[in-house]
Amino acid sequence: IPGKLFALGILQTFVAKGYAQLQENDRLALRYALLNTARQLAPSPSNVGETPILGNKVSSLLANIMIRDFPQRWTTFFTDLFVPTAMGGIWYNNESDVSTMGVKIGLECLKLVTEDCTDSDFNSKISTTRRNDVLIGLNEVSTQFLPLLFKLLEQ
């Protein structure tokens, strides 16, 4: 686990400092490598072993990339994450899977993004223009996400 956390920490530093200078194909490669990491963790129980620690780091990285790319350069964010694992996403497949790491990663990522975008007095990491772009994008895809969230809450 220390090696994995170290590698994810290096990625997090790179995203914060060097991601903006990447070419579009390099951004896509990094994004999909991170999505594959999330997909590997997704079916794991969310409270066993190293999974919670790695899941938190992955969700933080996804949130950092989402803030930089969504909705203009990452138009498929919700379909990449919030589809069942059987279809290539990280969301649960059936009711018995609701406590998997994929659900936690997805919800944690959204939590971090909404915290960064809604409280500009507390957090000035994001410019007002970028904050507005992300919030408008979230509003546009809310019809895709809210039914999934309500279904999860019913479980």
GIHUWO-V254069 format. One record per residue. RES is the residue in three letters. D_FIRST is the distance of its C-alpha to the first C-alpha in Angstrom with 2 decimals. Layout:
[[RES | D_FIRST] [RES | D_FIRST]]
This chain:
[[ILE | 0.00] [PRO | 3.84] [GLY | 5.46] [LYS | 5.18] [LEU | 6.13] [PHE | 8.52] [ALA | 9.96] [LEU | 10.58] [GLY | 12.08] [ILE | 14.27] [LEU | 15.38] [GLN | 16.26] [THR | 18.32] [PHE | 19.94] [VAL | 20.91] [ALA | 22.47] [LYS | 24.37] [GLY | 25.00] [TYR | 24.81] [ALA | 28.51] [GLN | 29.62] [LEU | 28.12] [GLN | 30.57] [GLU | 30.55] [ASN | 29.28] [ASP | 26.26] [ARG | 25.58] [LEU | 25.83] [ALA | 23.49] [LEU | 20.76] [ARG | 21.50] [TYR | 21.39] [ALA | 18.16] [LEU | 16.59] [LEU | 18.66] [ASN | 17.45] [THR | 13.79] [ALA | 15.21] [ARG | 17.32] [GLN | 14.60] [LEU | 13.02] [ALA | 16.61] [PRO | 17.79] [SER | 15.03] [PRO | 16.27] [SER | 15.46] [ASN | 14.96] [VAL | 12.84] [GLY | 9.44] [GLU | 6.47] [THR | 9.23] [PRO | 11.10] [ILE | 8.81] [LEU | 8.05] [GLY | 11.71] [ASN | 13.06] [LYS | 11.85] [VAL | 13.26] [SER | 16.37] [SER | 16.91] [LEU | 16.90] [LEU | 19.20] [ALA | 21.41] [ASN | 21.73] [ILE | 22.81] [MET | 25.02] [ILE | 26.79] [ARG | 27.58] [ASP | 28.62] [PHE | 29.78] [PRO | 32.55] [GLN | 34.22] [ARG | 31.71] [TRP | 29.41] [THR | 32.06] [THR | 30.04] [PHE | 27.23] [PHE | 28.26] [THR | 28.98] [ASP | 25.68] [LEU | 23.69] [PHE | 26.09] [VAL | 27.30] [PRO | 26.22] [THR | 23.38] [ALA | 26.20] [MET | 27.70] [GLY | 24.65] [GLY | 23.54] [ILE | 20.93] [TRP | 23.56] [TYR | 24.38] [ASN | 26.88] [ASN | 28.83] [GLU | 29.26] [SER | 27.07] [ASP | 23.98] [VAL | 24.34] [SER | 21.39] [THR | 18.86] [MET | 16.04] [GLY | 18.31] [VAL | 20.94] [LYS | 18.74] [ILE | 17.43] [GLY | 21.07] [LEU | 22.58] [GLU | 20.19] [CYS | 20.89] [LEU | 24.59] [LYS | 24.47] [LEU | 23.08] [VAL | 25.67] [THR | 28.51] [GLU | 27.74] [ASP | 27.79] [CYS | 30.94] [THR | 33.06] [ASP | 33.23] [SER | 34.53] [ASP | 35.83] [PHE | 32.47] [ASN | 30.43] [SER | 31.99] [LYS | 29.06] [ILE | 30.87] [SER | 34.48] [THR | 36.97] [THR | 37.71] [ARG | 34.11] [ARG | 33.65] [ASN | 36.81] [ASP | 35.78] [VAL | 32.53] [LEU | 34.42] [ILE | 37.17] [GLY | 34.72] [LEU | 33.07] [ASN | 36.59] [GLU | 37.48] [VAL | 34.66] [SER | 34.92] [THR | 37.16] [GLN | 34.36] [PHE | 31.71] [LEU | 33.79] [PRO | 34.89] [LEU | 31.31] [LEU | 30.53] [PHE | 33.72] [LYS | 33.01] [LEU | 29.57] [LEU | 31.38] [GLU | 33.91] [GLN | 31.38]]
